[in-house]
């Protein structure tokens, strides 16, 4: 990477600087919004005590678990996350064989420490998700989990829930799906910037694996678009494409297993479609934007494919307006205890979440169902609560970002670079 390019990265820019007075204003606004939306910041002592107790002997616990888990510590494995990430809860491994790709998605085994009879589970249910405000995070589970035993840091043995997918080399369909408890050992923690560099440098560590997983991810991405999956961010870099596509593939594999192979209830993600009139309204608004034209051959296709085609060639200045026109007519996705209705934006018949149990209740519950084949009591109530809490979190984040802009701060810069309070003397 050139010096000029490096200077433009988040790592090189450093945190956004503010003074003490503005820092107090931000703190007061956060407290006001958390109270308004019923979001809990501090954890009860019983939850913190239980987290400390259950993470007391990490090495001994893992040694015991090796007797009953798949030992994948020799499998080349790595994580890719933002530069400021503090926990790393998903990792990848990849192989290319004669007639298949084998993709492993390893997810931190949160349910080893958090079960339905625990204080932490009850608190996770109450919170339902982690709330991400710019430079401030309200976790669903205590940091003792997120930053230690459930963080897949390099050169440390960790307990994981692995989704092993054997994918046909030609069609990328699932030839085999295996979901099991494992012990893994990550070889390296990459930032998105570092992942891009590895793809460009043939002599770097993980170059071969990174190139192979991007080859697969890029094909999965193009296949999704061709099948009618809505892609509102068509210019995402390669590293983000890898993570997005691999997590989507794993989530889809798990819910395929739950629905078709087991026929069980779970926390499925259901996204209704807009009416034809709403889609027409969105497409007309897009067509009227300066410098934007929906390709003639796309008008008669699925509206999602028309939007994808338009975004490919639209001027950079209009991307946000196109995205906004679509999002205005999109119904809200919700969690349901059955998948019927599918996920319209992704164009998946069945979809649900599995890859982030440290920050989403749905994933935590689905981990439990996969391993125990046991559905928690009042699953529909959990679905409704998780949907409502997600909406509250989104509103809280939106209002906090608006406040940052009102006091002269760039919300995206704060979100990406963090804040440093400096002496104003």
C-alpha positions as CSV (number, residue, x, y, z in Angstrom):
1,X,0.0,0.0,0.0
2,X,1.3,3.5,-0.9
3,X,1.9,6.1,1.8
4,X,-0.9,8.2,0.4
5,X,-3.3,5.3,0.4
6,X,-2.2,4.3,3.9
7,X,-2.8,7.9,5.1
8,X,-6.5,7.5,4.1
9,X,-7.2,4.5,6.2
10,X,-9.1,4.6,9.4
11,X,-6.0,3.4,11.2
12,X,-4.0,6.4,10.1
13,X,-6.6,9.1,10.7
14,X,-6.8,8.7,14.4
15,X,-9.8,9.4,16.7
16,X,-12.1,12.5,16.5
17,X,-11.0,15.0,19.1
18,X,-13.5,16.8,21.4
19,X,-13.3,18.8,24.6
20,X,-14.6,17.9,28.1
21,X,-17.8,20.0,27.7
22,X,-18.8,18.3,24.5
23,X,-18.0,14.9,26.0
24,X,-20.5,15.7,28.9
25,X,-23.1,16.7,26.4
26,X,-22.7,13.4,24.6
27,X,-22.9,11.4,27.8
28,X,-26.1,13.2,28.8
29,X,-27.7,12.6,25.4
30,X,-26.9,8.9,25.6
31,X,-28.4,8.6,29.0
32,X,-31.5,10.4,27.8
33,X,-31.9,8.2,24.8
34,X,-31.3,4.9,26.6
35,X,-34.0,5.8,29.1
36,X,-36.4,6.9,26.3
37,X,-36.0,3.6,24.4
38,X,-35.8,1.3,27.5
39,X,-32.2,0.2,26.8
40,X,-30.2,-1.1,29.7
41,X,-26.5,-0.2,30.0
42,X,-25.2,-1.5,33.3
43,X,-25.3,-5.3,34.0
44,X,-26.8,-6.6,37.3
45,X,-24.2,-7.9,39.8
46,X,-25.6,-11.4,39.5
47,X,-25.0,-11.5,35.8
48,X,-21.4,-10.2,36.1
49,X,-20.7,-12.7,38.9
50,X,-22.0,-15.6,36.9
51,X,-20.0,-14.5,33.8
52,X,-16.8,-14.4,35.9
53,X,-17.5,-17.8,37.5
54,X,-18.2,-19.5,34.1
55,X,-15.0,-18.2,32.6
56,X,-12.8,-18.9,35.5
57,X,-10.8,-21.9,34.1
58,X,-10.7,-21.4,30.4
59,X,-7.8,-23.8,29.6
60,X,-9.2,-26.6,31.9
61,X,-12.6,-26.2,30.4
62,X,-11.3,-26.5,26.8
63,X,-9.1,-29.4,27.7
64,X,-12.2,-31.3,29.0
65,X,-14.2,-30.3,25.9
66,X,-11.6,-31.8,23.5
67,X,-13.0,-35.3,24.5
68,X,-16.4,-34.5,23.0
69,X,-15.7,-32.0,20.2
70,X,-14.2,-32.0,16.8
71,X,-10.5,-30.9,17.1
72,X,-10.0,-28.4,14.3
73,X,-6.9,-26.7,15.7
74,X,-4.7,-27.8,12.8
75,X,-7.1,-26.3,10.2
76,X,-5.9,-22.9,8.9
77,X,-8.3,-20.4,10.4
78,X,-8.5,-16.6,10.6
79,X,-10.8,-13.8,11.6
80,X,-11.5,-10.5,9.7
81,X,-13.0,-7.5,11.6
82,X,-12.9,-3.7,11.7
83,X,-9.7,-2.2,13.1
84,X,-11.5,-1.1,16.3
85,X,-13.2,-4.5,17.0
86,X,-12.8,-5.7,20.5
87,X,-14.3,-9.2,20.1
88,X,-13.9,-11.6,17.2
89,X,-16.8,-14.1,17.2
90,X,-16.5,-15.6,13.7
91,X,-13.7,-17.2,11.8
92,X,-13.2,-18.9,8.4
93,X,-11.4,-21.8,6.9
94,X,-11.5,-22.9,3.2
95,X,-10.3,-25.7,0.9
96,X,-10.8,-26.4,-2.8
97,X,-11.2,-30.0,-3.8
98,X,-11.7,-31.8,-7.1
99,X,-15.5,-31.3,-7.2
100,X,-16.2,-29.1,-4.3
101,X,-15.4,-26.1,-2.1
102,X,-15.3,-26.9,1.6
103,X,-16.2,-23.7,3.6
104,X,-16.0,-23.8,7.4
105,X,-17.6,-20.9,9.3
106,X,-16.6,-21.1,13.0
107,X,-18.8,-19.1,15.5
108,X,-17.9,-18.6,19.1
109,X,-19.8,-21.2,21.2
110,X,-21.7,-18.7,23.4
111,X,-24.2,-21.3,24.5
112,X,-21.5,-23.3,26.2
113,X,-21.4,-20.5,28.8
114,X,-25.0,-19.1,28.5
115,X,-27.9,-21.5,28.8
116,X,-31.7,-20.9,29.4
117,X,-31.3,-21.5,33.1
118,X,-28.6,-18.9,33.5
119,X,-28.7,-15.3,34.7
120,X,-26.9,-14.3,31.5
121,X,-29.6,-15.8,29.3
122,X,-32.3,-14.0,31.2
123,X,-30.4,-10.7,30.8
124,X,-29.8,-11.5,27.1
125,X,-33.5,-12.0,26.6
126,X,-34.2,-8.7,28.3
127,X,-31.8,-6.8,26.1
128,X,-32.3,-8.9,22.9
129,X,-29.4,-7.3,21.1
130,X,-26.2,-5.3,21.4
131,X,-26.8,-1.6,20.6
132,X,-24.1,0.1,18.6
133,X,-24.0,3.9,19.0
134,X,-21.0,5.8,17.4
135,X,-18.1,5.2,19.8
136,X,-20.4,3.6,22.5
137,X,-21.6,0.0,22.7
138,X,-24.3,-1.4,25.0
139,X,-23.6,-5.2,25.0
140,X,-26.2,-7.9,25.1
141,X,-23.8,-10.1,27.1
142,X,-21.0,-9.2,29.6
143,X,-17.6,-8.2,28.3
144,X,-16.1,-11.2,30.2
145,X,-17.5,-13.3,27.4
146,X,-17.2,-11.0,24.4
147,X,-13.6,-10.1,25.1
148,X,-12.2,-13.4,26.4
149,X,-13.6,-16.9,26.0
150,X,-16.0,-16.0,23.1
151,X,-13.3,-14.0,21.2
152,X,-11.5,-16.1,18.6
153,X,-8.2,-14.4,19.2
154,X,-5.0,-15.8,17.4
155,X,-2.9,-18.6,18.9
156,X,-5.4,-19.5,21.6
157,X,-7.7,-22.5,21.8
158,X,-11.3,-21.6,21.7
159,X,-14.7,-23.4,21.8
160,X,-16.7,-22.9,18.6
161,X,-19.9,-24.0,16.8
162,X,-18.8,-24.8,13.3
163,X,-20.9,-24.9,10.1
164,X,-19.1,-27.1,7.6
165,X,-20.4,-26.7,4.1
166,X,-19.5,-28.8,1.1
167,X,-20.4,-26.7,-2.0
168,X,-20.6,-28.0,-5.5
169,X,-17.8,-26.4,-7.6
170,X,-20.2,-25.6,-10.4
171,X,-23.5,-24.6,-8.9
172,X,-22.3,-23.6,-5.3
173,X,-25.3,-25.6,-3.9
174,X,-25.0,-27.5,-0.7
175,X,-23.8,-31.1,-1.2
176,X,-23.5,-31.6,2.5
177,X,-24.1,-29.5,5.6
178,X,-22.6,-30.5,9.0
179,X,-23.0,-28.4,12.1
180,X,-21.1,-29.4,15.2
181,X,-19.2,-28.3,18.3
182,X,-15.5,-27.8,17.8
183,X,-12.2,-26.5,19.2
184,X,-10.4,-24.1,16.9
185,X,-7.2,-22.1,17.0
186,X,-7.1,-19.0,14.9
187,X,-3.9,-18.3,13.0
188,X,-4.4,-14.6,12.6
189,X,-6.6,-11.6,13.2
190,X,-7.0,-9.4,10.1
191,X,-8.5,-6.0,9.8
192,X,-10.4,-5.3,6.6
193,X,-7.5,-3.2,5.4
194,X,-5.0,-6.1,6.1
195,X,-7.3,-8.6,4.3
196,X,-7.2,-6.4,1.2
197,X,-3.4,-6.3,1.4
198,X,-3.2,-10.0,1.7
199,X,-5.2,-10.4,-1.5
200,X,-2.8,-8.2,-3.3
201,X,0.5,-9.6,-2.0
202,X,1.2,-13.1,-3.4
203,X,4.1,-13.5,-0.8
204,X,2.0,-12.7,2.2
205,X,0.6,-15.2,4.8
206,X,-2.9,-16.3,4.1
207,X,-2.7,-15.0,0.5
208,X,-3.7,-18.4,-1.0
209,X,-6.5,-18.9,1.5
210,X,-7.7,-15.3,1.1
211,X,-7.7,-15.5,-2.7
212,X,-9.6,-18.8,-2.6
213,X,-12.3,-17.6,-0.2
214,X,-12.7,-14.4,-2.3
215,X,-13.0,-16.5,-5.5
216,X,-15.9,-18.4,-3.8
217,X,-17.4,-15.3,-2.2
218,X,-17.4,-13.3,-5.4
219,X,-19.1,-16.1,-7.2
220,X,-21.7,-16.4,-4.4
221,X,-22.3,-12.7,-4.6
222,X,-22.8,-12.6,-8.3
223,X,-25.1,-15.7,-8.1
224,X,-27.2,-14.0,-5.4
225,X,-27.6,-10.9,-7.6
226,X,-28.6,-13.0,-10.6
227,X,-31.1,-14.9,-8.6
228,X,-32.8,-11.6,-7.5
229,X,-31.2,-10.8,-4.1
230,X,-31.2,-7.1,-3.5
231,X,-27.7,-5.7,-3.3
232,X,-27.9,-2.0,-2.2
233,X,-24.1,-1.6,-1.7
234,X,-22.6,-2.9,-5.0
235,X,-19.2,-1.3,-4.5
236,X,-18.2,-3.0,-1.3
237,X,-14.6,-4.0,-1.1
238,X,-13.3,-7.6,-1.4
239,X,-12.8,-8.1,2.3
240,X,-16.3,-7.1,3.2
241,X,-17.7,-9.2,0.4
242,X,-15.9,-12.3,1.8
243,X,-17.4,-11.9,5.3
244,X,-20.9,-11.0,4.1
245,X,-21.2,-13.8,1.6
246,X,-19.7,-16.5,3.9
247,X,-22.0,-15.5,6.8
248,X,-25.0,-15.4,4.6
249,X,-24.1,-18.9,3.3
250,X,-23.7,-20.2,6.9
251,X,-27.0,-18.6,8.1
252,X,-28.8,-20.1,5.2
253,X,-27.3,-23.5,5.8
254,X,-28.3,-23.6,9.4
255,X,-31.9,-22.6,8.8
256,X,-32.1,-25.1,5.9
257,X,-31.0,-27.8,8.4
258,X,-33.5,-26.6,11.0
259,X,-36.5,-26.4,8.7
260,X,-36.0,-29.1,6.1
261,X,-34.0,-31.7,7.9
262,X,-35.5,-31.3,11.4
263,X,-38.8,-29.5,10.8
264,X,-38.4,-27.5,14.1
265,X,-39.4,-24.0,15.2
266,X,-36.6,-21.5,15.4
267,X,-36.1,-17.8,15.2
268,X,-36.4,-17.3,11.5
269,X,-35.9,-13.9,9.8
270,X,-39.0,-13.0,7.7
271,X,-39.0,-10.1,5.4
272,X,-42.3,-9.3,3.5
273,X,-42.2,-7.8,0.1
274,X,-43.6,-4.3,-0.9
275,X,-46.7,-4.2,-2.9
276,X,-46.4,-3.8,-6.7
277,X,-47.6,-0.2,-6.3
278,X,-44.9,0.5,-3.8
279,X,-42.2,-1.0,-6.0
280,X,-43.5,1.1,-8.9
281,X,-43.3,4.2,-6.7
282,X,-39.6,3.5,-5.8
283,X,-38.6,2.7,-9.4
284,X,-40.2,5.9,-10.7
285,X,-38.4,8.0,-8.0
286,X,-35.1,6.4,-9.0
287,X,-35.7,6.9,-12.7
288,X,-36.2,10.6,-12.1
289,X,-32.9,11.1,-10.4
290,X,-30.3,13.2,-12.4
291,X,-27.8,11.0,-14.2
292,X,-29.7,7.8,-13.3
293,X,-31.4,5.4,-15.7
294,X,-32.9,2.0,-15.1
295,X,-31.6,-0.2,-18.0
296,X,-34.4,-0.9,-20.4
297,X,-34.0,-4.6,-20.2
298,X,-34.3,-4.5,-16.4
299,X,-37.8,-2.8,-16.3
300,X,-39.6,-6.0,-16.9
301,X,-37.6,-8.1,-14.6
302,X,-37.9,-8.5,-10.8
303,X,-37.7,-5.0,-9.3
304,X,-34.7,-6.1,-7.1
305,X,-32.8,-7.0,-10.3
306,X,-33.7,-3.6,-11.8
307,X,-32.4,-1.8,-8.7
308,X,-29.2,-3.9,-8.8
309,X,-28.6,-3.1,-12.4
310,X,-29.2,0.6,-11.8
311,X,-26.8,0.8,-8.9
312,X,-24.0,-0.7,-10.9
313,X,-23.9,2.3,-13.3
314,X,-25.3,5.1,-11.1
315,X,-23.1,8.1,-10.2
316,X,-21.6,7.9,-6.8
317,X,-23.5,11.1,-5.7
318,X,-26.9,9.3,-6.3
319,X,-26.2,6.0,-4.5
320,X,-27.7,7.2,-1.2
321,X,-30.8,8.5,-2.9
322,X,-31.4,5.2,-4.7
323,X,-30.9,3.3,-1.5
324,X,-33.3,5.6,0.4
325,X,-36.0,5.2,-2.3
326,X,-35.9,1.5,-1.9
327,X,-35.8,1.5,1.9
328,X,-38.8,3.8,2.1
329,X,-41.1,1.1,0.6
330,X,-39.5,-1.9,2.2
331,X,-41.6,-3.5,5.1
332,X,-39.7,-4.2,8.3
333,X,-38.1,-7.6,8.7
334,X,-39.2,-9.5,11.8
335,X,-38.3,-12.6,13.7
336,X,-40.9,-15.4,13.4
337,X,-41.1,-18.9,14.8
338,X,-41.6,-20.3,11.3
339,X,-39.9,-19.2,8.0
340,X,-42.9,-19.0,5.7
341,X,-43.0,-15.8,3.7
342,X,-39.3,-15.9,3.2
343,X,-36.8,-13.0,3.1
344,X,-37.8,-10.7,0.2
345,X,-34.6,-8.6,0.1
346,X,-32.3,-11.6,0.0
347,X,-34.7,-13.6,-2.1
348,X,-34.3,-16.6,0.2
349,X,-37.2,-18.9,0.9
350,X,-35.9,-19.6,4.3
351,X,-33.5,-17.5,6.3
352,X,-32.4,-16.9,9.9
353,X,-29.5,-15.7,12.0
354,X,-26.7,-17.9,13.5
355,X,-23.4,-16.1,13.1
356,X,-23.6,-13.5,15.9
357,X,-24.8,-15.1,19.2
358,X,-22.7,-12.7,21.2
359,X,-24.8,-9.7,20.0
360,X,-28.2,-11.0,18.8
361,X,-30.7,-13.0,20.8
362,X,-32.0,-14.8,17.7
363,X,-28.6,-16.3,17.0
364,X,-28.1,-17.3,20.7
365,X,-31.5,-19.1,20.6
366,X,-30.8,-20.8,17.3
367,X,-27.4,-22.1,18.6
368,X,-29.3,-23.7,21.5
369,X,-31.9,-25.2,19.2
370,X,-29.3,-26.6,16.8
371,X,-27.3,-28.3,19.5
372,X,-30.0,-29.4,22.0
373,X,-32.8,-29.8,19.5
374,X,-34.9,-28.1,22.2
375,X,-37.0,-25.0,21.6
376,X,-37.2,-22.5,24.4
377,X,-40.5,-21.8,26.0
378,X,-42.6,-19.0,24.4
379,X,-40.5,-18.8,21.3
380,X,-43.0,-16.6,19.5
381,X,-42.8,-14.2,22.4
382,X,-39.0,-14.1,22.1
383,X,-39.4,-13.4,18.4
384,X,-41.7,-10.5,19.0
385,X,-39.5,-9.1,21.8
386,X,-36.3,-9.4,19.7
387,X,-38.0,-7.6,16.7
388,X,-39.3,-4.8,19.0
389,X,-35.9,-4.3,20.7
390,X,-34.1,-4.2,17.3
391,X,-36.4,-1.4,16.2
392,X,-35.8,0.5,19.5
393,X,-32.0,0.1,19.0
394,X,-32.2,1.4,15.4
395,X,-34.3,4.5,16.5
396,X,-31.8,5.2,19.3
397,X,-28.9,5.0,17.0
398,X,-30.6,7.2,14.4
399,X,-31.4,9.9,17.0
400,X,-27.9,9.8,18.5
401,X,-26.4,10.3,15.1
402,X,-28.7,13.2,14.4
403,X,-27.5,14.8,17.7
404,X,-23.9,14.3,16.8
405,X,-24.5,16.2,13.5
406,X,-26.3,18.9,15.4
407,X,-23.3,19.5,17.7
408,X,-20.9,19.6,14.7
409,X,-19.6,16.1,14.6
410,X,-19.4,13.8,11.6
411,X,-21.3,10.7,12.8
412,X,-19.6,8.4,10.3
413,X,-16.2,9.6,11.4
414,X,-17.0,9.1,15.0
415,X,-18.4,5.7,14.2
416,X,-15.3,4.6,12.3
417,X,-12.5,6.3,14.2
418,X,-13.9,6.8,17.8
419,X,-13.5,9.8,20.0
420,X,-10.6,11.2,22.2
421,X,-11.3,13.8,24.8
422,X,-8.5,16.4,24.8
423,X,-7.7,19.3,27.1
424,X,-9.0,22.5,25.5
425,X,-6.5,24.7,27.2
